Amino acid sequence: MKKAILAALSIVCIAIPALATDGMVAVPSTYTVEETAERLESVLDEKGMTIFTRIKHSEAAAKVGIELRKTELILFGNPKVGSPLMKCQQSVAIDLPQKALIWEDDNAKVWIS
């Protein structure tokens, strides 16, 4: 069992930097930005993930007089997974914790990336 876990971690440690160069994937949501974020937080919590923060960029922009379509960022992770990855390749910490961007485009369509 330990060998299988170590093999999987080794593959992930090698693959993660390559994944970062492929760009960002956007998936449409049928819910509002707020509902999508709440649903994501619920699923992450059910899966035992830690939700570190939820940043409401559009609210922050409004405080400085800038109008921004609904845009939220959720930072989440699991130190039991992330810590061994960073131990294997410390530079992977630049991509941790994981992030999910939920945003509304200029056609009022909501996306999660």
The 8 nearest C-alpha neighbors of each residue, nearest first, counted from 0:
[[1, 3, 2, 4, 5, 6, 7, 8],
 [2, 0, 4, 3, 5, 6, 7, 8],
 [1, 3, 5, 0, 4, 6, 7, 8],
 [2, 4, 6, 0, 1, 5, 7, 8],
 [3, 5, 7, 1, 6, 2, 8, 0],
 [6, 4, 8, 2, 7, 3, 9, 1],
 [5, 7, 3, 9, 4, 8, 2, 10],
 [6, 8, 4, 10, 9, 5, 3, 11],
 [9, 7, 11, 5, 10, 6, 12, 4],
 [10, 8, 6, 12, 7, 11, 5, 13],
 [9, 11, 7, 13, 8, 12, 14, 6],
 [10, 12, 14, 8, 13, 9, 15, 7],
 [13, 11, 9, 10, 14, 15, 8, 84],
 [12, 14, 10, 11, 15, 9, 16, 17],
 [15, 13, 11, 17, 12, 16, 10, 18],
 [14, 16, 18, 17, 12, 11, 13, 19],
 [17, 15, 19, 18, 14, 13, 20, 91],
 [18, 16, 14, 15, 19, 20, 21, 13],
 [19, 17, 15, 20, 16, 21, 14, 22],
 [18, 20, 16, 17, 21, 22, 15, 23],
 [19, 21, 18, 22, 17, 16, 23, 15],
 [22, 20, 18, 19, 23, 17, 24, 16],
 [23, 21, 20, 19, 24, 18, 25, 17],
 [22, 24, 25, 112, 21, 19, 20, 18],
 [23, 25, 112, 26, 22, 111, 21, 110],
 [26, 24, 112, 111, 110, 23, 27, 100],
 [25, 27, 111, 110, 112, 28, 24, 109],
 [28, 26, 110, 109, 111, 25, 29, 108],
 [29, 27, 109, 110, 30, 26, 111, 35],
 [28, 30, 27, 31, 109, 108, 35, 110],
 [31, 29, 28, 35, 34, 32, 109, 33],
 [32, 30, 34, 33, 35, 109, 29, 28],
 [31, 33, 35, 34, 101, 36, 102, 109],
 [32, 34, 36, 31, 35, 37, 30, 71],
 [35, 33, 37, 31, 36, 32, 30, 38],
 [36, 34, 38, 32, 33, 37, 30, 31],
 [35, 37, 39, 33, 34, 38, 40, 32],
 [38, 36, 34, 40, 39, 35, 33, 41],
 [37, 39, 41, 35, 40, 36, 34, 42],
 [38, 40, 36, 42, 41, 37, 35, 43],
 [39, 41, 43, 37, 38, 42, 44, 36],
 [40, 42, 38, 44, 39, 43, 37, 45],
 [43, 41, 45, 39, 44, 40, 46, 38],
 [44, 42, 40, 46, 48, 45, 41, 39],
 [43, 45, 47, 41, 46, 48, 42, 40],
 [46, 44, 42, 43, 47, 41, 48, 40],
 [47, 45, 43, 44, 48, 42, 41, 49],
 [48, 46, 44, 45, 43, 49, 77, 42],
 [47, 49, 43, 77, 44, 76, 46, 50],
 [48, 50, 76, 75, 77, 51, 47, 44],
 [51, 49, 75, 52, 74, 48, 76, 40],
 [50, 52, 75, 74, 49, 53, 76, 73],
 [53, 51, 74, 50, 73, 54, 75, 72],
 [52, 54, 73, 72, 74, 55, 71, 51],
 [53, 55, 72, 71, 56, 73, 52, 74],
 [54, 56, 71, 58, 57, 70, 53, 59],
 [55, 57, 59, 70, 58, 71, 54, 60],
 [56, 58, 67, 60, 69, 59, 70, 55],
 [59, 57, 61, 60, 56, 55, 62, 69],
 [58, 60, 56, 62, 61, 57, 55, 63],
 [59, 61, 65, 57, 62, 58, 63, 56],
 [62, 60, 64, 65, 58, 63, 59, 66],
 [63, 61, 59, 60, 64, 58, 65, 57],
 [64, 62, 61, 60, 65, 59, 66, 58],
 [63, 65, 61, 62, 60, 66, 59, 67],
 [66, 64, 60, 61, 63, 67, 62, 57],
 [65, 67, 61, 60, 64, 68, 57, 58],
 [68, 66, 57, 65, 69, 60, 61, 70],
 [67, 69, 103, 70, 57, 66, 104, 102],
 [70, 68, 57, 103, 102, 67, 32, 71],
 [69, 71, 102, 56, 57, 101, 68, 55],
 [72, 70, 55, 101, 54, 56, 100, 102],
 [71, 73, 100, 54, 53, 99, 101, 74],
 [72, 74, 53, 99, 98, 52, 75, 54],
 [75, 73, 98, 52, 51, 97, 96, 50],
 [76, 74, 50, 97, 51, 49, 96, 98],
 [75, 77, 96, 49, 48, 97, 78, 50],
 [76, 78, 48, 79, 80, 49, 81, 75],
 [77, 79, 81, 80, 82, 76, 83, 49],
 [80, 78, 77, 82, 81, 83, 76, 84],
 [81, 79, 78, 77, 82, 83, 84, 76],
 [82, 80, 78, 84, 83, 79, 77, 85],
 [81, 83, 85, 78, 84, 80, 79, 86],
 [84, 82, 86, 85, 81, 80, 87, 79],
 [85, 83, 87, 81, 86, 82, 88, 12],
 [86, 84, 89, 88, 82, 87, 83, 91],
 [85, 87, 83, 84, 88, 89, 82, 81],
 [88, 86, 84, 85, 83, 89, 12, 9],
 [89, 87, 85, 90, 86, 91, 84, 12],
 [88, 90, 85, 91, 86, 92, 87, 84],
 [89, 91, 92, 88, 93, 85, 94, 16],
 [90, 92, 93, 89, 94, 85, 88, 95],
 [93, 91, 95, 90, 94, 85, 89, 96],
 [92, 94, 91, 95, 90, 96, 89, 85],
 [95, 93, 92, 91, 96, 97, 90, 98],
 [96, 94, 92, 97, 93, 91, 81, 76],
 [95, 97, 76, 75, 74, 94, 98, 92],
 [96, 98, 95, 75, 76, 74, 94, 99],
 [97, 99, 74, 73, 75, 96, 100, 72],
 [98, 100, 73, 112, 72, 101, 74, 111],
 [101, 99, 72, 112, 111, 71, 102, 98],
 [102, 100, 111, 71, 110, 70, 32, 72],
 [103, 101, 70, 110, 109, 69, 32, 71],
 [102, 104, 109, 108, 107, 69, 68, 110],
 [105, 103, 107, 106, 108, 109, 102, 68],
 [104, 106, 107, 103, 108, 68, 109, 102],
 [105, 107, 104, 108, 103, 109, 68, 110],
 [108, 106, 104, 103, 105, 109, 68, 31],
 [109, 107, 103, 104, 106, 110, 105, 27],
 [110, 108, 103, 28, 102, 27, 32, 31],
 [111, 109, 27, 28, 102, 26, 101, 25],
 [110, 112, 101, 26, 100, 25, 27, 102],
 [111, 25, 100, 24, 99, 26, 101, 23]]
